[in-house]
Amino acid sequence: MDYQNLILTTKSVREYKKEAVDTKKLKAIKDYAQECTKISDSISIDVRILSNSEAYLALDGVAGYQGNMLDAPHYILLLSDKAERYIENAGYTGEGMILKATELGVASCWITFQDSKTVKEKLNIVSDKEVVALIALGYDANAPKKGASVSLNPAYKLDLDEMVYIDKWGNGADAAVLEERGVLEAFAFAKLAPSTLNRQPWRFLMVGGKVILAVRKDENTNTYEEKIDAGVIMFFFEAIVGSTLFNLTWKLEAPADAPEIPEDFEIVAYCMM
């Protein structure tokens, strides 16, 4: 996939046309989840594509921002075995499916939900796996007409020196230094990643040959949302590095020589560059 172009054009869509998505496109989106790289291949996932009649009324009041369920023709339901970092894995996989949908001309949006048990009960799903992601799919009801100008990623985004530190916490990265190290493009695209309430909780700390990812703990979000956001940013960073430099692997732990960071942040993972 052309990750750079897809990252620039993907947006969260909340109003959809009633038109159903072609079954071949739905199958391609579903198949992508099984074929793509993941944070952990050892975590078993189950992907289901649900119709509006199966999910919309059933989940209204228990899913969506403040219980307001998005009215879309289809939904991705992602279930996962419980394992270490399984929610981050869901964020990583789910965002990959969203970019695949964009590639196929299908709009999407992450949908929040209260808890896995309630969602399974409302949908009459019998499974030992946890519901870890719910994503709306369809065609944008407000898509600009052909030839019209489009505003890409209009929401405020952190500057690079606010998001990336070098050698020690708070030492904002200079773009020239990042370019010299060959990672300017990866960070520039990573900062466009979506996050809950656009809070952009990520910080990267480059120490030696390591890139360390830390995520801010926030009273306005829950642990699930923080972990999903971490998975999303890991996907963005890895996708761009993989398409411009080399394939990297995230280690889902703090490095043994992890530097000191503020108490309201937690180190989620690191990779070697």
Rosetta blueprint (number, residue, H / E / L):
1 M L
2 D L
3 Y H
4 Q H
5 N H
6 L H
7 I H
8 L H
9 T H
10 T L
11 K L
12 S E
13 V L
14 R L
15 E L
16 Y E
17 K L
18 K L
19 E L
20 A L
21 V L
22 D L
23 T H
24 K H
25 K H
26 L H
27 K H
28 A H
29 I H
30 K H
31 D H
32 Y H
33 A H
34 Q H
35 E H
36 C L
37 T L
38 K L
39 I L
40 S L
41 D L
42 S L
43 I L
44 S L
45 I E
46 D E
47 V E
48 R E
49 I E
50 L E
51 S E
52 N H
53 S H
54 E H
55 A H
56 Y H
57 L H
58 A H
59 L H
60 D E
61 G L
62 V L
63 A E
64 G L
65 Y H
66 Q H
67 G H
68 N L
69 M L
70 L L
71 D L
72 A L
73 P L
74 H E
75 Y E
76 I E
77 L E
78 L E
79 L E
80 S E
81 D L
82 K L
83 A L
84 E L
85 R L
86 Y H
87 I H
88 E H
89 N H
90 A H
91 G H
92 Y H
93 T H
94 G H
95 E H
96 G H
97 M H
98 I H
99 L H
100 K H
101 A H
102 T H
103 E H
104 L L
105 G L
106 V L
107 A E
108 S E
109 C E
110 W E
111 I L
112 T L
113 F E
114 Q L
115 D L
116 S H
117 K H
118 T H
119 V H
120 K H
121 E H
122 K H
123 L H
124 N L
125 I L
126 V L
127 S L
128 D L
129 K L
130 E E
131 V E
132 V E
133 A E
134 L E
135 I E
136 A E
137 L E
138 G E
139 Y L
140 D E
141 A L
142 N L
143 A L
144 P L
145 K L
146 K L
147 G L
148 A L
149 S L
150 V L
151 S L
152 L L
153 N L
154 P L
155 A L
156 Y L
157 K L
158 L L
159 D L
160 L H
161 D H
162 E H
163 M H
164 V E
165 Y E
166 I E
167 D L
168 K L
169 W L
170 G L
171 N L
172 G E
173 A L
174 D L
175 A H
176 A H
177 V H
178 L H
179 E H
180 E H
181 R L
182 G L
183 V L
184 L H
185 E H
186 A H
187 F H
188 A H
189 F H
190 A H
191 K L
192 L L
193 A L
194 P L
195 S L
196 T H
197 L H
198 N H
199 R L
200 Q L
201 P L
202 W E
203 R E
204 F E
205 L E
206 M E
207 V E
208 G L
209 G L
210 K E
211 V E
212 I E
213 L E
214 A E
215 V E
216 R E
217 K L
218 D L
219 E L
220 N L
221 T L
222 N L
223 T H
224 Y H
225 E H
226 E H
227 K H
228 I H
229 D H
230 A H
231 G H
232 V H
233 I H
234 M H
235 F H
236 F H
237 F H
238 E H
239 A H
240 I H
241 V H
242 G H
243 S H
244 T H
245 L L
246 F L
247 N L
248 L L
249 T L
250 W L
251 K E
252 L L
253 E L
254 A L
255 P L
256 A L
257 D L
258 A L
259 P L
260 E L
261 I L
262 P L
263 E L
264 D L
265 F E
266 E E
267 I E
268 V E
269 A E
270 Y E
271 C E
272 M E
273 M L
